[in-house]
């Protein structure tokens, strides 16, 4: 999506450098790293979700426009056709 390398590194650092520890009988044990995902309640979560959703939308729109994605059908008795179309703006 054209984000500068420095910005992408900052986001990666925010997500990938979390350290946690657990208290056992009131005393902390060794720290450990959380390697994936965001912490629950992280204020970056909705923003990063929107970035990922926008990227997915652009990808699907491109694939549909160049005829590489046509959808598919699910079910035998009452088949349902699943396709992708760009949302319309009001």
Secondary structure, DSSP 8 states (H G I E B T S, - for coil): ----HHHHHHHHHHHH-EEE--EETTEE---EEE-SS--TT-TTHHHHHHHHHHHHHHHHHHHHHTTS---EEE-STT-EEE--------
